[in-house]
Amino acid sequence: MQSNTLSEDFYSRFYDQLMQSQSWPGFYLFKFIVKSESSHLQDLKSLFDPTKANFSEKKSSKKTFTSLSIKIKMQSPQDVIAIYKKSSTLEGVIAL
């Protein structure tokens, strides 16, 4: 239960930061790190509309990890937070 409370506190502060940092709707840059051999890279991409998102991938020097950047127009901070919450259910995905 305490973990959930901490999580909600984090998302509440994050929401406030998003509201202050930019205009909505607006473009937002998501950044993630995933193990290169993980099937979750495709799962992560499926959270976004491929016709509207700009995907950029870069492998680490040893090709162990892949960084994934997604630039997409989001309607509100709630939409950004919803993506982060969905991505948090994917094991081994690190949101930056």
Contacts in CASP RR format, 6 or more apart in sequence:
PFRMAT RR
TARGET T0000
AUTHOR 0000-0000-0000
METHOD contacts of the structure
MODEL  1
MQSNTLSEDFYSRFYDQLMQSQSWPGFYLFKFIVKSESSHLQDLKSLFDP
TKANFSEKKSSKKTFTSLSIKIKMQSPQDVIAIYKKSSTLEGVIAL
11 81 0 8 1.000
11 84 0 8 1.000
11 85 0 8 1.000
14 77 0 8 1.000
14 81 0 8 1.000
14 84 0 8 1.000
15 77 0 8 1.000
15 78 0 8 1.000
15 81 0 8 1.000
18 77 0 8 1.000
18 80 0 8 1.000
18 81 0 8 1.000
19 77 0 8 1.000
22 28 0 8 1.000
24 74 0 8 1.000
24 75 0 8 1.000
24 76 0 8 1.000
24 77 0 8 1.000
25 73 0 8 1.000
25 74 0 8 1.000
25 75 0 8 1.000
25 76 0 8 1.000
26 73 0 8 1.000
26 74 0 8 1.000
26 75 0 8 1.000
27 71 0 8 1.000
27 72 0 8 1.000
27 73 0 8 1.000
27 74 0 8 1.000
28 71 0 8 1.000
28 72 0 8 1.000
28 73 0 8 1.000
28 74 0 8 1.000
28 80 0 8 1.000
29 69 0 8 1.000
29 70 0 8 1.000
29 71 0 8 1.000
30 68 0 8 1.000
30 69 0 8 1.000
30 70 0 8 1.000
30 71 0 8 1.000
30 72 0 8 1.000
30 80 0 8 1.000
30 83 0 8 1.000
30 84 0 8 1.000
30 95 0 8 1.000
31 67 0 8 1.000
31 68 0 8 1.000
31 69 0 8 1.000
31 70 0 8 1.000
31 95 0 8 1.000
31 96 0 8 1.000
32 44 0 8 1.000
32 67 0 8 1.000
32 68 0 8 1.000
32 69 0 8 1.000
32 70 0 8 1.000
32 87 0 8 1.000
32 93 0 8 1.000
32 94 0 8 1.000
32 95 0 8 1.000
32 96 0 8 1.000
33 65 0 8 1.000
33 66 0 8 1.000
33 67 0 8 1.000
33 68 0 8 1.000
33 93 0 8 1.000
33 94 0 8 1.000
33 96 0 8 1.000
34 40 0 8 1.000
34 41 0 8 1.000
34 44 0 8 1.000
34 65 0 8 1.000
34 66 0 8 1.000
34 68 0 8 1.000
34 92 0 8 1.000
34 93 0 8 1.000
34 94 0 8 1.000
35 64 0 8 1.000
35 65 0 8 1.000
35 66 0 8 1.000
35 92 0 8 1.000
36 59 0 8 1.000
36 60 0 8 1.000
36 63 0 8 1.000
36 64 0 8 1.000
36 65 0 8 1.000
36 66 0 8 1.000
38 92 0 8 1.000
38 93 0 8 1.000
40 90 0 8 1.000
40 91 0 8 1.000
40 92 0 8 1.000
40 93 0 8 1.000
41 66 0 8 1.000
41 68 0 8 1.000
43 90 0 8 1.000
44 68 0 8 1.000
44 87 0 8 1.000
44 90 0 8 1.000
44 93 0 8 1.000
45 55 0 8 1.000
45 68 0 8 1.000
45 70 0 8 1.000
47 83 0 8 1.000
47 86 0 8 1.000
47 87 0 8 1.000
48 55 0 8 1.000
48 70 0 8 1.000
48 72 0 8 1.000
48 83 0 8 1.000
49 72 0 8 1.000
52 72 0 8 1.000
52 73 0 8 1.000
53 70 0 8 1.000
53 71 0 8 1.000
53 72 0 8 1.000
54 70 0 8 1.000
54 71 0 8 1.000
54 72 0 8 1.000
55 68 0 8 1.000
55 69 0 8 1.000
55 70 0 8 1.000
56 68 0 8 1.000
56 69 0 8 1.000
56 70 0 8 1.000
56 71 0 8 1.000
57 66 0 8 1.000
57 67 0 8 1.000
57 68 0 8 1.000
57 69 0 8 1.000
58 66 0 8 1.000
58 67 0 8 1.000
59 65 0 8 1.000
59 66 0 8 1.000
59 67 0 8 1.000
60 66 0 8 1.000
60 67 0 8 1.000
74 80 0 8 1.000
84 95 0 8 1.000
87 93 0 8 1.000
87 95 0 8 1.000
88 95 0 8 1.000
END
